[in-house]
Amino acid sequence: MEQIERKNLIFRRISYLDFAEFKKAGIESISTNEAFLGFGHIFKNISVLDYMLFFSEMLKDKGAEGYGLFHRNTLLGFSEFSFGFSPLGTELIGWVRNGYQNLGLGELGLNTAAVVAFEGKKFNYVQLKIDSSNGPSRRLAEKAGFKPCFRATYSAGSEATYIYYLKINPKVEALAKRYGRRAVDIINSPASAPGFNFYLRSPSVAEFYEWPFADFAEDSKPVPASLLSSYLALINLTPADLGV
């Protein structure tokens, strides 16, 4: 493992030029990614052709953007911005290359990705989906300022659960405070956008987009799938859905 110098670290978009380095990092990280991330399974038995297709589709996907944390030309970690609960947020999927854990790179990657999400992409929040039993990743998320918001099951009848974590844009937190609202209640509201903030005074608008989940506790029961589905359908409702 090469010596890491912070001044030589860079967080940037993944490109076609990173084809070989991304594959090398992924193969080296199968053992650490397989338990909790699809990337572990992807690289375990992938052929050269399948990998080429996977990498190409990843770069072309308009709903997701891949970023790498590089030390010179060595890929140390990967982060992907994907669909959030609504278009106003983003879900972050990421991993640190095997052999480079416990160097603070995970926290650095999360914090840097959040800055890009808030300042560059203007998202209201960043969300993480972490397996309930993945203690190291949960501690890392909380150290980086993410807060657990609810627990859910992977599928009907499953005992295994995951936890959603949120980190809210400081500007949205300030906006919520200004209007006497909880930040989590306005993160998916169009009224959070400049020019529409006055709608935050409306009780009906506030109630429509209000966060429906109870405060998280370690012994919280999983959120019913029906409640999560109803909330996501509600906040993503468009005129087209109503035939307007």
DAKA-V754117 format. One record per residue. SS is DSSP state (helix for helix, strand for strand, loop for the rest). Layout:
SS + SS
This chain:
loop + loop + loop + loop + loop + helix + helix + helix + strand + strand + strand + strand + strand + loop + loop + helix + helix + helix + helix + helix + helix + helix + helix + helix + helix + helix + helix + helix + loop + helix + helix + helix + helix + loop + loop + loop + loop + helix + helix + helix + helix + helix + helix + helix + loop + loop + loop + helix + helix + helix + helix + helix + helix + helix + helix + helix + helix + helix + helix + helix + loop + loop + loop + loop + strand + strand + strand + strand + strand + strand + strand + loop + loop + strand + strand + strand + strand + strand + strand + strand + strand + strand + strand + loop + loop + loop + loop + loop + strand + strand + strand + strand + strand + strand + strand + strand + loop + loop + loop + loop + loop + loop + loop + loop + helix + helix + helix + helix + helix + helix + helix + helix + helix + helix + helix + helix + helix + helix + helix + helix + loop + loop + loop + loop + strand + strand + strand + strand + strand + strand + strand + loop + loop + loop + helix + helix + helix + helix + helix + helix + helix + helix + helix + loop + loop + loop + strand + strand + strand + strand + strand + strand + strand + loop + loop + loop + loop + loop + loop + loop + strand + strand + strand + strand + strand + strand + strand + strand + loop + helix + helix + helix + helix + helix + helix + helix + helix + helix + loop + loop + loop + loop + helix + helix + helix + helix + loop + loop + loop + helix + helix + helix + loop + loop + loop + loop + helix + helix + helix + helix + helix + loop + helix + helix + helix + helix + helix + helix + helix + loop + loop + loop + loop + loop + loop + loop + loop + loop + loop + loop + loop + loop + loop + loop + helix + helix + helix + helix + helix + helix + helix + helix + helix + helix + helix + loop + loop + loop + helix + helix + helix + helix + loop + loop
